[in-house]
Amino acid sequence: MRIPRNISAKELIVKLEIYGYEVQRQKGSHVRLITSLEGQHHVTVPNHSSIKIGTLSGIISDVAAHFKKSKEEIVNELF
């Protein structure tokens, strides 16, 4: 499993739409996304041109836990 190193917030937000995530609000440089699939879930994405690998890994882990999938499955489906 290899997480991409140079993905922007805009790209990630578009990719997360396959899981039903939509922009709920933006405050400063953070965008809050919400999905109602398999229960309501929120995730916050920093609005940067390149998301740090640790931050991206945390977001992917959070999405994986919500959808009861492995982190590897989420990475393969998104990227």
C-alpha positions in Angstrom: 0.0 0.0 0.0 1.4 3.3 -1.0 -0.2 6.6 -0.1 0.4 9.4 -2.6 2.7 12.1 -1.4 1.4 15.2 -3.3 -2.3 15.2 -3.1 -4.1 18.5 -2.6 -7.2 19.1 -0.4 -9.3 19.7 -3.5 -8.3 16.4 -5.0 -9.0 14.5 -1.8 -12.4 16.1 -1.3 -13.4 15.1 -4.9 -12.1 11.5 -4.3 -14.0 11.2 -1.0 -17.3 11.9 -2.8 -17.4 8.2 -3.7 -18.1 7.6 0.0 -20.8 10.2 0.1 -18.8 12.9 1.7 -19.9 16.5 1.0 -18.5 19.8 2.2 -20.4 20.9 5.3 -18.5 24.0 6.0 -15.1 25.7 5.9 -13.5 27.7 8.7 -10.2 29.2 7.9 -7.9 26.7 6.2 -9.9 23.6 7.3 -12.8 22.0 5.3 -15.3 19.8 7.2 -16.9 17.0 5.3 -19.9 14.9 6.3 -21.4 11.7 5.0 -24.6 9.9 6.0 -23.7 6.6 4.5 -23.5 3.9 7.2 -24.3 6.4 9.8 -23.2 10.0 10.0 -19.5 10.7 10.0 -17.4 13.9 9.9 -13.8 14.4 8.7 -11.8 17.5 8.6 -9.3 18.2 5.8 -6.7 20.9 5.9 -7.1 23.1 2.8 -3.5 23.0 1.6 -2.0 22.5 -1.8 -0.2 19.4 -0.6 -1.5 17.5 2.5 1.2 16.1 4.7 1.6 12.3 4.6 0.8 11.8 8.3 -2.3 13.9 8.1 -3.5 12.1 5.0 -2.8 8.8 6.6 -4.9 9.8 9.6 -7.8 10.9 7.4 -7.7 7.6 5.5 -7.6 5.6 8.8 -10.6 7.5 10.1 -12.6 6.9 6.9 -11.6 3.2 6.9 -12.7 2.8 10.5 -16.1 4.3 9.8 -16.8 2.1 6.8 -15.3 -1.0 8.5 -12.7 -1.5 5.8 -8.9 -1.8 5.9 -6.8 1.2 5.3 -5.4 -0.6 2.2 -8.9 -1.0 0.7 -9.6 2.7 1.1 -6.2 3.6 -0.5 -6.8 1.2 -3.4 -10.3 2.6 -4.0 -9.3 6.3 -3.8 -6.0 6.3 -5.6 
